[in-house]
Amino acid sequence: MISKLISKLGYTRFIALSFIPVILLGTFLLCLPISSKTGEWTNFIDSLFTSVSATCVTGLVVFDTFTHWTVFGQIVILIMIQIGGLGLMTIITMISIFLRKKINMRERKMMMQSSGNTQIDGTLKLVKKIVGGTFIFEGIGAVLLAFRFCPQMGMLKGIYYSCFHAISAFCNAGFDLMGFRQPYSSLTYYTNDYYVNIIIMSLIVIGGIGFIVWNDILKNKFHFSKYLLHTKIVLVTTAILLVAGGLGFFVFEYNGELADKTVPQKIVNAMFMSVTTRTAGFNTIDLSNLSDSGTLLSLILMLIGGSPGSTAGGLKTTTIAVVVIAVFSMAKGGDDINTFKRRIVSDVVKQSAVIILIYLFAVMLSSMIICSVEGLGMSQVLFETASAAGTVGVSKGITNQISAISKIILMIMMYGGRIGGLSLVLVFGQRKPEAPVKRPTEQILIG
């Protein structure tokens, strides 16, 4: 059955469309009275929005997760986060392996693309490592958080909250249950808690660097020179973004949102902002009061997002890195684009440029439409659309106030951000065969 669908739809379309059944089932379950604390049916659009946000591991919400949803509804959301983070095809493959079903070559190729692997050999082993590694990291995170949450909330509630937030952080989802303190408060109660901050940040970064990078590090340990070019670019770009982002928030918000904190607290909160705005969705400070500089920095980090083949969304670190490397190579007058003693093929540069253009166009167009429909300020709307496109989930508090039309636009942005802008175009676009003719060239002026 799956093989026939793959053959008919193609790998990219099948992987992209695999999210839809999960979203629709989640929507139905969240609509049910058993999912809401009022015991009433939740309207379709709001349930769909929550389902899309959870499956696309974004974190934008129309209801506070603790205040509106029952434990049943929260678990439905958590399952969608886990499926969205790992990918439905990874889950299906693990079930097939568990049931000892034979996985044919077409399904293996599909899994290769879904997991981000570059070779079909070793794909099943990689999938096992992905699932095993995910549960190990989430388990360690949950145990560490339990040491803080259990004394504060009691044993059962503390364990449940530890598991929920560990999974949400590792999958870069940003959903939280801290509404029992104050609705939509996220982790602001733990703004000066170094222990919780460091655990959540670690889970976000590990989940956001990508499964291929894990495998490479596991294989070659800490021998950087032996890493794949992909791994090198991901690690270096991630480190630069984390440090630069943290420094930027430290400077821009020093006398703003971080003004009442000590220098060590400022550093930790600035680093948390640098990590979470890349695709996670938690916040330890009030984002509605960010300075203009802090808001602009957040927009940049949100659009970049995490790394390919991970639980994160956005443009991806490698996309930005390739374009930056190409710019420097062009400035030096070189024909080849080289980094770490390797040459990057020109097709990758073209694809990177296309992805950036698609994202920027989508964010700008969506922002203009929502501004027109809602009559809100550009800064607030642009922040929200960038958060959706990067599957980040941080918000300036307007998501629960906007109309159904604007929610649909944000849902499309979240879906596109999760599967990738280029994949979204390929899913809905129809590739036409090119005529076997090379057209004559002609120069044009640019720049």
Residue pairs with C-beta under 8 A, 6 or more apart in sequence:
2 92
2 107
3 104
3 106
3 107
5 14
6 14
6 106
6 107
6 110
7 106
9 17
11 109
11 110
11 113
12 113
12 423
12 426
12 427
13 426
13 427
14 110
15 87
15 89
15 110
15 113
15 114
15 419
15 423
16 419
16 423
16 424
16 427
17 427
18 87
18 88
18 89
19 55
19 56
19 84
19 88
19 415
19 418
19 419
21 88
22 55
22 80
22 83
22 84
22 88
23 48
23 51
23 52
23 55
23 80
24 51
26 50
26 51
26 54
26 55
26 76
26 77
26 79
26 80
27 44
27 47
27 48
27 51
28 47
29 35
29 73
29 76
30 42
30 47
30 50
30 51
30 69
30 73
30 76
30 77
31 41
31 42
31 43
31 44
31 47
32 41
32 42
33 39
33 40
33 41
34 70
34 72
34 73
35 42
35 69
35 70
35 72
35 73
35 76
36 42
36 68
36 69
36 70
36 73
37 67
37 68
37 69
37 70
38 68
42 68
45 404
45 407
45 408
46 62
46 63
46 407
48 411
49 60
49 62
49 407
49 410
49 411
50 61
50 62
50 63
50 77
51 80
52 58
52 411
52 414
52 415
53 59
53 60
53 61
53 175
53 393
53 411
53 414
54 77
54 80
54 81
54 84
54 173
54 175
55 80
55 81
55 83
55 84
55 418
56 84
56 313
56 391
56 414
56 415
56 417
56 418
57 81
57 84
57 85
57 171
57 172
57 173
57 311
57 312
57 313
57 391
57 418
58 173
58 174
58 281
58 313
58 387
58 388
58 391
58 392
58 393
58 414
58 417
58 418
59 168
59 173
59 174
59 175
59 280
59 281
59 282
59 391
59 392
59 393
59 394
60 281
60 384
60 387
60 388
60 393
60 395
60 399
60 410
60 414
61 175
61 184
61 393
61 395
61 399
61 400
62 399
62 400
62 407
63 69
63 400
64 179
64 183
64 184
65 74
65 77
65 175
65 176
65 177
65 179
66 74
66 176
66 177
66 178
66 179
66 180
66 183
67 179
67 183
69 77
74 164
74 177
77 175
78 164
78 167
78 168
78 175
81 167
81 168
81 171
81 173
81 175
82 167
82 171
83 91
84 171
84 173
84 311
84 418
85 134
85 167
85 170
85 171
85 172
85 173
85 207
85 311
86 130
86 131
86 134
86 171
86 311
87 114
87 115
89 110
89 111
89 114
90 111
90 114
90 115
90 127
90 130
90 131
93 103
93 107
93 111
93 124
93 127
94 127
94 128
94 131
96 103
97 103
97 124
97 127
97 128
103 111
103 124
105 120
108 120
108 123
108 124
109 120
111 117
111 123
111 124
111 127
112 118
112 119
112 120
112 123
115 123
115 126
115 127
115 130
115 211
115 212
115 309
116 210
116 211
116 212
116 308
116 309
116 310
117 123
117 126
117 212
117 309
118 212
118 230
126 211
126 212
126 215
129 211
129 214
129 215
129 218
130 211
130 214
133 211
133 214
134 170
137 170
137 203
137 206
137 207
138 163
138 166
138 167
138 170
138 203
139 166
141 162
141 166
141 169
141 170
141 199
141 202
141 203
142 159
142 162
142 163
142 166
142 167
143 162
144 199
145 161
145 162
145 165
145 166
145 196
145 199
146 158
146 159
146 162
148 193
148 195
148 196
149 157
149 158
149 159
149 161
149 162
150 158
150 159
150 162
151 158
152 158
153 161
161 177
164 175
164 176
164 177
165 176
165 177
165 200
166 203
167 173
168 174
168 175
168 176
169 199
169 200
169 203
169 204
169 207
169 280
169 282
170 203
170 204
170 206
170 207
170 311
171 207
171 311
172 204
172 207
172 208
172 279
172 280
172 281
172 306
172 310
172 311
172 312
172 313
172 391
173 280
173 281
173 311
173 393
174 186
174 276
174 280
174 281
174 282
174 392
174 393
174 394
175 281
175 393
176 186
176 187
176 282
178 185
178 186
178 187
178 188
178 189
179 185
181 189
182 188
182 189
184 397
186 282
186 283
186 284
187 196
187 197
187 200
187 282
187 283
187 284
188 283
188 284
188 285
188 286
190 196
190 197
190 284
191 261
191 265
191 269
191 284
191 285
192 261
192 265
192 268
194 264
194 268
197 268
197 269
197 272
197 284
198 268
200 272
200 280
200 282
201 271
201 272
201 275
201 276
204 275
204 276
204 278
204 279
204 280
204 282
205 238
205 242
205 275
206 214
207 306
207 310
207 311
207 312
208 238
208 278
208 279
208 280
208 305
208 306
208 307
208 310
208 311
208 312
209 234
209 235
209 238
209 306
209 307
209 310
210 234
210 306
210 307
210 308
210 309
210 310
210 312
211 309
211 310
212 228
212 230
212 231
212 308
212 309
213 230
213 231
213 234
213 235
213 307
213 309
213 310
216 227
216 228
216 230
216 231
217 227
217 231
220 226
220 227
224 232
224 235
227 235
229 339
229 340
229 342
229 344
230 308
230 318
232 340
233 317
233 318
233 321
233 322
233 339
233 340
234 307
234 308
234 317
234 318
236 321
237 317
237 318
237 320
237 321
238 307
238 317
241 274
241 278
241 301
241 304
241 317
242 271
242 274
242 275
242 278
243 274
244 274
245 273
245 274
245 275
245 277
245 278
245 297
245 301
246 267
246 270
246 271
246 273
246 274
247 270
248 270
248 274
248 293
248 294
248 297
249 258
249 269
249 270
249 271
249 273
249 274
249 294
249 297
250 258
250 266
250 267
250 270
252 291
252 293
252 294
252 297
253 259
253 266
253 270
253 273
253 285
253 290
253 291
253 294
254 266
256 289
256 290
256 291
256 294
257 285
257 286
257 289
257 290
257 291
257 294
258 265
258 266
258 269
258 270
258 285
261 269
269 284
269 285
272 282
272 284
273 283
273 284
273 285
273 294
273 298
274 301
276 282
276 283
276 392
276 394
277 297
277 298
277 301
277 302
277 392
277 394
278 301
278 302
278 304
278 305
278 306
278 312
278 314
278 390
278 392
279 302
279 305
279 306
279 312
279 313
279 314
279 390
279 391
279 392
280 392
280 393
281 387
281 392
281 393
281 394
282 394
283 394
287 298
287 383
287 394
287 395
287 396
288 396
288 397
290 298
292 379
295 379
295 383
298 383
298 386
298 394
299 382
299 383
299 386
302 314
302 386
302 387
302 389
302 390
302 392
302 394
303 314
303 315
303 359
303 360
303 363
303 386
303 389
303 390
304 314
304 315
304 316
304 317
304 320
304 390
305 312
305 313
305 314
305 315
305 316
305 317
305 390
305 391
305 392
305 417
306 312
306 313
306 314
306 316
306 317
307 316
307 317
307 318
308 316
308 318
312 391
313 389
313 390
313 391
313 392
313 417
313 418
314 359
314 389
314 390
314 391
314 392
314 417
315 355
315 356
315 359
315 390
315 421
316 355
316 420
318 352
319 352
319 355
319 356
320 352
320 356
322 337
322 344
322 348
322 349
322 352
323 349
323 352
323 353
323 356
325 337
325 339
325 344
326 337
326 344
326 349
326 352
329 336
329 337
329 338
336 343
337 343
337 344
337 346
337 349
338 344
351 422
354 422
355 420
355 421
355 422
358 421
358 422
358 424
358 425
359 389
359 421
362 389
362 413
362 416
362 421
363 382
363 385
363 386
363 389
363 413
366 385
366 388
366 389
366 409
366 410
366 412
366 413
367 378
367 381
367 382
367 385
369 405
369 406
369 409
370 376
370 381
370 384
370 385
370 402
370 406
370 409
370 410
371 377
371 378
371 381
373 402
373 403
373 405
373 406
374 381
374 398
374 401
374 402
374 403
374 406
376 398
376 402
379 396
380 396
380 398
381 398
383 394
383 395
383 396
384 395
384 396
384 398
384 399
384 410
385 409
385 410
385 413
386 392
387 393
387 394
387 395
388 410
388 413
388 414
388 417
389 413
389 414
389 416
389 417
390 417
391 414
391 417
391 418
399 407
399 410
402 410
415 424
416 424
419 427
